[in-house]
Amino acid sequence: MAKSYKQLYQKLPAEIVDLLAEQYNPAELDRVFAGFMCERPVTLRVNRLKADVRQVMEELRRDNIKFERVLWYDDALVIKNVREKTLEEHELYKQGLIYLQSLSSMIPPLVLQPQSGAKVLDLTAAPGGKSTQIAALMGNQGYLLANEINHIRAERLKYNVDRQGATIIEVREGDGKRLEAQYGQFFDAVLLDAPCSGVGLFWMENPQTYRSWSLRLMNQLVKEQRKLLETAYWALKPGGVLVYSTCTLTRPENEANVERFLNQFPETVRLEKLDFTLHGAEQVQRFQPIENTKGNVMTITPTAWYEGFFVAKFRKLM
């Protein structure tokens, strides 16, 4: 673990240190940097399509796997004494009764609030944690199109969908910016968990999480995110809900994209007010109003339990 912030500054790309220092006040910046030095425990989501949370807890206790409940989500567990490889050998995992998923990544589907029987689009879906979570929230009733552009990731997505028993999911392998004409204004809800520069995933003990970060890469991703937001708008029915999320902490990929999207469709898009509360961990949330709207966005700064994440919710009015 980095022994001090000085070492952290020396390790991180200077461009991201400067960018974060512009965005956050000193206390918030300290919290972000402290989060970069945390090794988070394994967390999992119980697959309600195949199992009950009490059944899963009983099996974990039987095998001396210690866990803690998550107050804001009944299906989430924090594992205390084993790592991923151990759980991946467990029958609960092999049979698709659980899905290994970070706590932060469970939040966008809960904010989306997909309804049973609805038509839902997950525009950048691999490896499938959010897609299968949405299917479970819908009780496997309705239709979910899970899109992925990368062939290898699409195959992994199909594998996870099958193992989780999410029969309402159709996997589409293709560019999310170029959906077929039949999907125009087709969906009741859209999740865009956008490809991003991943600042929320930085961990100082793993240089692969931060060494490749650059302003150039971030700016390329911003262009991609904006095009995907336009596709999400085009595919959404009037009255429908769009959730935009990233696992990064940079304003150009987050708040600036929200503001641009609202300015692009000022008469037909409304930013919704988020009231999602991480009970027992309120200090990690940073709610920020967007100027000239009644809505707000949520930034989750990284901690010992949470990856850095960003979430915004829109409604298409007409």
N, C-alpha and C positions, 0 to 999 in steps of 0.2 A: 504494500500500500504506500502511496506517496506520503512522505512523513510531514509535509508542510505544503501550504499554498504556494510557496516559492518554487518547490519542485513541480507542482502541478502547472504553474505558469510556464516553466521551462519545457515541460513535456507537450503541452497542447499547442496546436498551430496558433501563432500570434494573431492571425486574422479572426479566429473565433473568440479569443479572449477579448479583443477590442470590441467585437460586435456585441457580445454579451454585456460588457461593461457599459455600452451605450444604452442598452435596453433596461437593465435592472438597477435598482438602487443598491447601495453597498450591502445592506442586510440581506436582500434577496440574492445578490450575487454570491455572498458567502454560503447561503443555503444551497444554491446550485452547485457550487464547487465542492461543498461537503458531500453532496449526492453523487458526484463523479467518483468519490473515493469509497463508496459503499459497494460491498458485494451483496447482492440481493438473494434471498432464499428462493427455492423453487416454489412456485405457486401453481395451482391447478383449478380447473373448473369441472365440476361433476356434470356429466352428460345426461340431462334429464330425459333424453329420448330412450336411454337404456338403463338408467339406474336412479336410485333415490339417494340423497346425500347421507342419510343415516346408514344405509347399506354400505356405502363407500367408507364412512368413518369406522364402522365396525370392522371391516376388512383391514383397514390401516392399523387399527389398534391391535388386532390379532397378530399382525406382523411387526409389531413394535415400531411402527412408523409414527412419529409424533407430529402433531399438526395444531394449527390454531384456526378458529373460524374467522371469517371476515364479516364485520357487522353490517356493511352496506350491501352485501350480496350473499344470499344463503348458499349459493352453489359454489362459492370460492373457498379454497383452503390454502393456508400457508404451511408448507412442510418444513419441519424444524431440524431434522437430523439425517436426511439423506439428500443426494443430488439427483440430477436428471437421469443419469445412466441406471441407477438403481430402480427408479420408478418405471423406466422404459422396459425393464425386465419383468415388471409386475403384471399379473393377469388383468388387473383393472385397466391398465394401459393397453395391453395387447388386444383386449376385447372391446375397446372403445368406450368404456364406462367413464373414463376421465380423459381430459385433454390438458396437456401442459401449456399454460398460457400466463403471461404476465398480468398482474392486477390492472395496470393502466390500460392494457389493450382490451380488457373486458368492459370498459366504460362506454365506448362509442355505441355498441349495440344496445346497451341499456338506455342511453340517451335517445337513440332512434325510436325505441318503443314499438317494434314491429308488431302488427296485429295478426292474429290467426286468420288465414284465408287471404291475406294481402299478397300483392305482387311486389317483390323487393329485388333491388339490384345492388350487388356488392361489386363495385367497379374495378377494384384492384385486390383480388381476393386471396391469393396464395399467402401462406400455406393452408389457410382455411379455418383458423381459430374463430374469427369473427363470423364467418359465414355459417359455420356449424352452431355457433352460439345463437345466431339469429333464428336458425331453423328450430332450435330447441325452444326459444322464446315464443315462437309461433306454434308450438306443439306439432310440428311437422305438417301443418295445414296451410296450403297456399302454394306459392311459387317463388323460388329464389334463383336468379341468374348470377352465378359466380364467375366473374371474368378474370382472366390472367393472360398476359401477353407472352410470358416466357414459357417455352415448352417444358423444360425440366420442372419448373415450379408448378405448372399446370398439372403435370402428372402427379406431383406430390399432393396437390390440392384434391385431385380425384381420389387418391388413396385415402386421404383423411376424411373426405366426405363419405366414402363407402364404409370405412371403419366406424364412423360415428353414427351410421344409420340415418343420415339426413337425406331422406328420399325425395324431398321437395326441391333439392338443389340440382340445377343443370349447370355443368361447367362449360363455359365458352372459352376457347383458346384464341385470343386475338387482341388487337389493339383496342384499349378502352376508349380511345379518342375517335374510333370509327365503328360505331355500332350499326347494325342493319336498320333500315328505314322503319321496319315494323316496330321498333322499340321507342319511337318518338312518342312522348307523353304516355308511356305505357305503364310506368311503375308508380305505386303508391308511396314508396319510400326508397331512398338511395343512400347507401353508405359509400363515401369516398375516403378510405384510409390511404392517403396519398403517398406515393414514393417520395422520400424526403432525405435530408442530409444526416438524420439520425443523431443529432446532438443530445437528445434525451437518453440515448443508450450508451453514452461515453462511460467507460470504466477504466480508471487509471492503470489497473493491473493488466489490461489487455490493449496494447497499442493498436491492434487492428480496428478497434472501435472508433479511433479518432485520427490516426495518422493520415488517412486519405482525404480528410476534410479540407475543402478550399472554397473560397468565394466563387471561383469559376464554376465548380460543381454545383454549389447552391443555386447560383443564378440559372444554370441549365435546368435544374429541378423546378425552379419557380415557373419557368415557361411551361413545363410539362404539367404542373399542378393546375395552372390557369386553364389550359386546354381541357383537362379532365373535368374541371368544375363546369365548363361550358357544356360538355357532354352530359354531365349529371343533370344540369338544368334542362337540357333538351329532352332527356329521357323521362323526366318527372312529370306526373300528372298535375294539373292545377289542384291546389289544396294539399299536395303531397309534401313530405318532409325529406330534407337532405341533411345528413350529418357529415361534416368535413373534419377529419382528424389527421394528425401527424405525430410521429415520435421524435419531433425536433423542438427546439426552443428559440428559433430565429424569427424575428419579426417579418422579414420578407416572405417567408414560407407560411406564416401564420396570420397575424393580424392584418398585414398589408394585403394578403390575398383575400381575406374577408372583406376589407374595405373596397377593394377593386371590384369584387363580385357584386356587392351591393350597389356600387355606382354604375356597373354595367347593366343591371336590371332594376332600376330604382322603383319602378311601378309594380313589379311582379314578384319581388323577393323581399321577405322580411326576416331579419335576424331575431331569433327567439331568445327569451330569457332562460338561462340555465339555472336550475336550483338543485343540481345534483350534489349531494354531500357525502364525503368520505368520512363517515362517523369514526371518531377516534383518531383521525389523521387530518383534521381541518387545516393544519398549518401548511400542508403541501399544496393547497389550492390557491390559485391567484385569479380571482374573477376580475375581468376588465371590461368596462362598458366601451362600446364602439360609438364614436361621436355621431350625433344626430340620429341615433336609433334608440329604441326602448329595450334592445337586447344586450347580451354580453357574451363573452367567450371565456373559456376556462383553460388556464395553463396549470399543469401539474408539474411542480419542480421535483427533481429526483431526490429520493430519500432511501433509507435502508429497505423499504418495501416497494417503492414505486419508481418505475422508469419515468423519465420526463416525457410529457405528452401534452397535446393541445387538442381541444374539442370546440367546435362551433356547430350550431343547429339553425337551419333555415327552413322557412316555409314558402312554397311557391303559391302565390295568391291567385294567379289567373294564367 
